[in-house]
Amino acid sequence: MIPRNKPEYLYVHVPFCKGICHYCDFAHTVYDQARADQWLNALEKEILYREIRPDLKTVYIGGGTPSSLNESQLEKLLSLIAPYSRHICEYTMEVNPETLTKAKAQIMADYGISRISIGFQCAQPEMLAKLGRHHTKEDVLNAMELLRSYGIDNISLDLMYSLPQQTMDMLKESIDTALSYRPKHLSLYSLTIEENTVFGKRGVQPLDEDTEADMYEYICRTLPQHGFEQYEISNFALEGFQSVHNRAYWTYRDFAGVSCGASGKEGLLRYDHTSSLKEYLQDPLKTSDIPLSKEDAMFEMVMMNLRLKEGMSLDLFQKTFGISFEEAFHGKYEQLTDSAQLCMENGMLRCTEQSWHILNSVLSALL
């Protein structure tokens, strides 16, 4: 049974897409109008059951592709969330350019959507086709201009690198194109092959580690030259436009998750909704609960916070767990500071410059 404490951050998963991208491992199914109507009815039941707090700080509607819903379905979805979104500081929705219309942009504006995340991915049409994407770079620009005409200017673009057969020149072209579109935020992700994706089933592989590292180094060197501060391993923002919602994840705040494919964390409990739309329609209140030990939670808090350039508040760690970080990770912490992989400054624990980009190795040592 889902716990009844009320987090300040809400994630809503829309499990529908116009098509299935070849790299995507999120819970999704091809859009069908009747099934989407059934899903909205199930979601309404879950939202009423959850007793979501009326003073949420953020809402993030992801997927899937939320913009794949038709106009009336999108309006119903946002009306279900409206009682809880009156006072939020950031209201994000993911959009694919080929499913955005003027009517949908108007609905988003009417319901207070203040931030949009668009899957740009890359600039080359042949590479987009290999990814299973159905838009062009021009479609992305047109979508951004449409959103701006309705007053939504806080737009983030997702880009991918280490793609099969992608060259450094192709990456540079993609970044230059994305920058020319004047986004406020950029997220850059290396390709990860998941077993159940189209790429996984085809045996597709990303680029070699050295090339991927060169690409990442280029990204980290180039974007700050254009005013984008790298505040998290994969995320860059103009001043004042860091993602408030995603920072809640990285600082290990509790968050509620609703809908098929969503997860949440409330205290020492994680919960997952089924990724099967059929099962969710049968029982939208059912979740799989994952109790966390204090040790699990301490490690997770460190793991998430160290993704941030600023690191983790040592005071917050002690207030959360009643023990200092040094005591909790005695011996391992000293080893990592002696090897210049971790450091403490101004009450914050963070990775050093040379180790932040090999975070997995640092976390393995803490384990």
N, C-alpha and C positions, 0 to 999 in steps of 0.2 A: 504493500500500500504506500502511496506517495506521501511523504511527510507534509505537514500543513504549515510549516514556517514559510514566510513570504519574502523571497529574494527581491532585490531592487532591479534586477536585470532579467529580461525575458527574451528567449529565443523561440521563434515560430518556424517550423519546417514545412515548406510546401513541396510535396513529393512528386511534382509533375514537371515534365520537360517537353518541348516540341520535338526534340530528338535527343539521343543519348551520346554524349561526348565520349571519345574512346579512352580517356584517362580517368573518368569519373567513377568513384567508388561510394558516393553518397547514396542514401536511400532515394530512389526515383523510379518513375514509370512514365511511359509516353502519355501525354495529355489526352484525356477523354472527358467530354463535357459531363456526361452522366455520372461518371466515377468521381469527378471533381465536386459535383453537387453533393454526392453521398459523403465525401470527405469533409466538406464544410459542415454538414449536419453533425458528423461525429466530432469534429473539432469544437463546435459550439457546446456540445455536451461536456467535453473535457474541460473547456475553459470555465464553464459554470461550476463544475466540480472543484476546480483548483483553487477557487477563492483568491485570485490574483490580487495583489495589493493595488490600490488606486493611484499610488504616487510613485510609479516606476521611474527609474532614472533613464533607462534605455530600453528600446525594443529593437530587435534585429530579425527581419523576415528573410530567411534564406531558403536554400533548396538544393537540388531541384532548381526550378525557375519560377519564382513567384509571378513574374510578368507573363507566364504562359496561361494564366487564368484569363477568362474572358472578362469584359468590363463589369458585368453584374456580379460575377463571382469575386472579382477583386474588391468591389465595393462591399460585398457582404463580409469578406475576410477582415477588411479594415474596420468595418462597423462593429465586429465582434471584439476587436482590440480597443476600440475608441474609449470605453469607460476607464481604461487603465493608462491611456496615453496622453492625458490632458496636461501633465506637468513634466514630461520627460525632456531631457536636454539633448537627446540624439535619437532619431527615429530612422533606422536604416532599412533599405529594401534592396535585394539583388535584382538586377535587370539584365536580360539579354536583348540586344538591340533589335533583333528581328521580330520580337514579340511586343515591342513597345508601340503604342498608338497615342494620338493626341488625347483621346478620351481617357486612356489609362493614366497619362501624365496629369491630366486635370483631376482625376480621382485621387491620385497620390498627393497632389498639392492640397486638395480640399481636406484630406485627413491628416495633414501635418507631417508627411514624410519629409525629412530634412536632409537626408543623406542617401546617396545611391551608390551601389557597387556594381560595376559593369565588367563582364569578362571580355577584355580586349584580347589577351593572350599573345598575339603576335601580329605583325603587319603583312606577312606574305600570304597571298590567297592559297597557294599550293600547300603551305604548312597548316593553315586553318582547316583545309579539307582533310588533311591527314589526321587532325585532331578530332574530326567529326563535328566541327563548328559550321554554322550555317549563315554566317554574316561576313561582311568585308570590313576593312578598316574604315571605309567611308560610312558604313552603317553605324559604327560606333560614334563617329563625329556627329552624324545627323541626330542620333539619340541624345547625345549630350546637349546639342543646341536646342532640341525640343524641350528637354527638361529645364534648361536655363530659361526658356521663354515662359515657363510656369513658375519661375522663382526658385528652382532647386539647383543650386550651384555647387554644393558640397558633393563632389563626385569623385569616387575612387575607381581606379582602373587596376584590374588584375593582369599581370603578364607572366608568361612561363619561359623558362630557359632549360638548357640541357635536353632539348627536344631531339628526337632522331633526325640526323642529317642537318641540324641547325648549325650554322656557322657563326663566328663572332660578328661578321659583317651583318648577318641577318638580325642578330640580337641588337646591334647598334641601331639598325634601321628601325626596329620595333620600338626601342626606347626613345629615339628621336621623334618618331611619329606620335607616340603617346604624350611626350612632353609638349609637342606643338598643339595638342588638344586642350591644354591648360587644366589638367585635373588638380585637385587639392591633395590627393593622396595616391600613392602607388604601392601595390603589393606584388612582390616578385617571388615566384615559387619555382624551384627546380622540379622537374618531372620525377614523380615517384610511381613506379609500376605496381599496381595492386592486382592480386591474383584474379579477382572476379571481374575485372574490366575488360573491354575489348582488346586493349593493348596487352594485358596480361595473358589472355587466351591466345593471342597471336604470337606471343613470345617477343614482343618489341622490347628493346632495351634503350635506356637513356644514354647520353654521351659518356665517355670515360671520365674518371674522377678528376684528372688533371685539367681537362677542358672545362668541366663544370666549375672547378675552383677558379679558373681564369675568368670565366663569365661572371661569377659572383663577385670577384675582386673588381672587375670593371664596373659592375652595377654600384657597388659600395663607394667606388671612387668618383663615379660620374654624377649620380643623382644629387649629392650635396652641392655640387658646382651649380646646380639649378635651383637651389633653395630648399631641397627636400632633405630634412633631417632623418637619419636612420635611427628610429627609436626602438625598434624590435628587429630580430634577426632578418625577417623578410619584409618589413614594412617601413615606408618612408612617407613623411608628411611635410607639407608647408606649415609654417608656424601657426598654431592654433587649430590644426585640423587632424590631430591624432585621433584614432578611433576610440571613443570613450567605451563603447561596448566591448570591443576586443581587449582593451586594457583591463576590463573587469575579469576576463578569463585569466590573463597573464598575471594579475595580482592576486589571484586565487579567491575571488569573491564568490559567494553563492549566486547561482543563477537558476531560473526556472526554464524548463524546456517543454514545449507542448507540440503535439502532432506526431504522426508516423515518422520515425527516423530521428527524432529529437532526443537529446540527453539533458540531464540537469545535475546540479550538485547542491545539496542542502545539508550543511553541517558535515557530519561524518558519514554521509550517504550519497552515493552516485546512483542514478537510475537511467535506464535506457528504455525508450519505446521501441516496439517492434519495427523493423524495417519493411515488413510485409504490409502493404496497403490493405490486403484482404483481411488480415488479422486485426489491423487497427480499426477497420470498419465494424468488425464484429464486437470489439471491446476497446474503445478508446481510452479507458481508464486503467488498463492493465500495463504494468511496467515490470522490468527486471531490475531488482534492487541490488546494489553492490555496496555492502558495508565497508567502510574504510577503518583501518586501525589508526591509532594516533601516529604511529611510525609511517604508515602509508601517506597520511595527510601531510606530515612534515616534509617528506621527500617531494610530494607533488607540489607543495607550495614553493619549495626551492627550485624545482624543475621549471615551473611556469614563470616565476619571477626572473630567473636568470636569462630568459629569452629577451628581456628588456635591457636596453643599454644602461639604464640607470640602476638595474639590479633590484634587490629585495630589501625592504625596510627591516632592519634587525629588531627594532622596537615592536613592529607589527607581528613579527614571528613570535617574540616572547609573549606578547599579549594574547596571541591566539592559542599558544600551546603551554604557557606557563613554564617554559624552559628556554634558555638562550640557545642560539644557533651553535655556539662553540661547545656547549655541553651536549647538545643533541648529536653533533657530528664530531665529537672529540677524536683527535688522532687523524681522521681523514681530512678535516679542515686544515690542520697544520701542514699536512703533506702537500695540499694543493696551494696553500699560500707560499710555502717554501719553494715550490716549483713555479711560482709566479703565474698560476692559472686562476686563482681567486684573490681578491683584495677587499679590504674594508676601508671605506672613506665616508665621512660625514654621516655615520649611522646607517650606511647602505652596504650590502654585500653584492659584489658584481664580479663578472668575469673580466679578466684583464683583456686588453685589446687583442693580444695574440691568441687568446683562448676562446673568446666569445663565439667565433665561427666554428669551433670544434666542441660545441656544448655537449654533445652526446658523450664524448670522451671524459669530460669533467664530471658529468652525472654518473657515468659508470664507476668512476673512482669514488664518488660519494656513496654509491650503493655497496 
